[in-house]
Amino acid sequence: MSIALSARVLSFGASVEACRHFLSMLERQREGIAKAKAEGKYKGRKPTGEDKTTELRRLVEAEGVAVPEAAKRLGIGRATAYRLIQRAPAVA
């Protein structure tokens, strides 16, 4: 076996080992998250801007403020503002 071939085989073996290590790390992480959820300690990320939907709709529909400006005034992201408007019913 040539030196170059030996080096490739060793390199391949090292990358396989690194992949195995990474996958076992992900598996342990999933197990930890499942355990934390079962104990009620892991709730995920809190929704952003959900409590500002009514105010956002009022600004955009009643006052005629542009969505990016309304988002800026309320301290939420532009994409979040568009998503909230799309999901929420219209203000009467």
C-alpha positions in Angstrom: 0.0 0.0 0.0 1.4 3.4 -1.0 1.8 6.2 1.5 -0.8 8.4 -0.3 -3.3 5.6 -0.2 -2.6 5.0 3.5 -3.1 8.7 4.2 -6.5 8.6 2.4 -7.6 5.6 4.3 -6.6 7.2 7.6 -8.3 10.4 6.6 -11.5 8.6 5.6 -11.5 6.7 8.9 -11.1 9.9 10.9 -14.0 11.5 9.1 -16.2 8.5 9.7 -15.3 8.6 13.4 -16.1 12.3 13.5 -19.4 11.7 11.8 -20.3 9.0 14.4 -19.3 11.3 17.2 -21.5 14.1 15.8 -24.5 11.8 15.3 -24.2 10.4 18.9 -24.0 14.0 20.2 -27.3 14.8 18.3 -28.9 11.7 19.7 -27.9 12.7 23.3 -29.2 16.2 22.7 -32.6 14.8 21.4 -32.8 12.6 24.5 -32.1 15.5 26.8 -34.7 17.7 25.1 -37.3 14.9 25.4 -36.6 14.5 29.1 -36.8 18.2 29.7 -40.1 18.4 27.9 -41.5 15.5 29.9 -40.5 17.4 33.1 -42.1 20.6 31.8 -38.7 22.5 31.7 -38.4 22.9 28.0 -41.1 24.9 26.3 -39.3 26.2 23.3 -39.0 29.7 22.0 -41.8 32.1 23.0 -43.8 33.5 20.1 -42.9 37.0 19.1 -45.4 39.8 18.7 -48.5 37.7 19.3 -49.8 40.1 21.9 -49.3 43.0 19.5 -51.6 41.7 16.7 -54.6 43.9 17.6 -52.5 47.1 17.9 -50.7 46.2 14.6 -54.0 45.7 12.7 -55.4 49.0 14.1 -52.3 50.9 13.0 -52.3 49.5 9.6 -56.0 49.4 8.8 -57.5 52.3 10.8 -54.7 54.8 10.7 -53.2 53.8 7.4 -49.7 53.3 8.7 -47.4 51.2 6.4 -46.6 47.7 7.8 -42.8 48.3 8.1 -43.5 51.6 10.0 -46.1 50.0 12.3 -43.7 47.1 13.0 -41.0 49.6 13.9 -43.3 51.5 16.3 -44.3 48.2 18.0 -40.8 46.9 18.2 -41.3 43.8 16.1 -39.8 42.6 12.9 -41.2 43.5 9.5 -41.6 39.8 8.6 -43.3 39.1 11.9 -45.8 42.0 11.3 -46.7 40.6 7.8 -47.2 37.1 9.3 -49.4 38.4 12.1 -51.5 40.4 9.7 -51.9 37.4 7.4 -53.0 35.1 10.3 -55.3 37.5 12.3 -58.9 38.4 11.3 -59.6 42.0 10.2 -60.4 44.7 12.7 -64.0 45.9 12.4 
